Amino acid sequence: MPVIREGATYALDSGMSDADALHYWLAADRETFVAEDDGVVLGTYYLRANQAGGGKHVCNCGYMTAAAASGRGIARAMCEHSLKHARAWLPSDAV
């Protein structure tokens, strides 16, 4: 996970193992999505509730885009998808 190793975007241990990084990114408290083209992963993001209880109607996302995907609209597409999907996550009692 080059983005984690770089240490510029996420406040995670840049030396964490690949297994620990995947465990973080794919944790049970979130839904994870992948953007790919012909089997090549170009980006990924997760969506989760920001807080439990009264804050569960607010979503939090984390995004990563492969350097090779820069300028191809991948980040924009993931953001648009996350906004649409987040609205579907809203509890029925949220305003």
ZITASUL-V943316 format. One record per residue. RES is the residue in one small letter. OMEGA is omega in degrees with one decimal (none if undefined). Layout:
{{RES/OMEGA} {RES/OMEGA}}
This chain:
{{m/-175.7} {p/-178.4} {v/177.7} {i/-179.5} {r/179.9} {e/176.4} {g/-177.1} {a/-172.6} {t/-176.0} {y/178.9} {a/178.5} {l/177.1} {d/-177.1} {s/178.1} {g/-178.4} {m/-179.8} {s/176.1} {d/-180.0} {a/178.9} {d/178.2} {a/177.7} {l/177.7} {h/177.2} {y/-173.8} {w/-176.1} {l/-176.8} {a/-175.8} {a/-177.3} {d/-177.1} {r/174.0} {e/-175.6} {t/-178.1} {f/179.6} {v/172.2} {a/-178.2} {e/177.4} {d/-178.0} {d/176.8} {g/178.8} {v/179.7} {v/-179.4} {l/180.0} {g/178.4} {t/171.5} {y/173.3} {y/178.4} {l/178.4} {r/173.6} {a/-178.6} {n/179.5} {q/175.1} {a/175.4} {g/-175.2} {g/179.4} {g/-174.9} {k/179.1} {h/177.8} {v/-179.6} {c/176.4} {n/178.5} {c/170.8} {g/-175.9} {y/170.9} {m/177.4} {t/177.7} {a/179.5} {a/-179.1} {a/-178.8} {a/-178.1} {s/177.1} {g/-177.1} {r/178.8} {g/-178.5} {i/-179.9} {a/179.1} {r/179.8} {a/178.5} {m/178.8} {c/178.2} {e/178.5} {h/-178.2} {s/178.4} {l/178.6} {k/-178.2} {h/179.7} {a/178.6} {r/178.4} {a/179.6} {w/-173.9} {l/174.9} {p/-177.4} {s/-179.8} {d/178.6} {a/179.5} {v/none}}
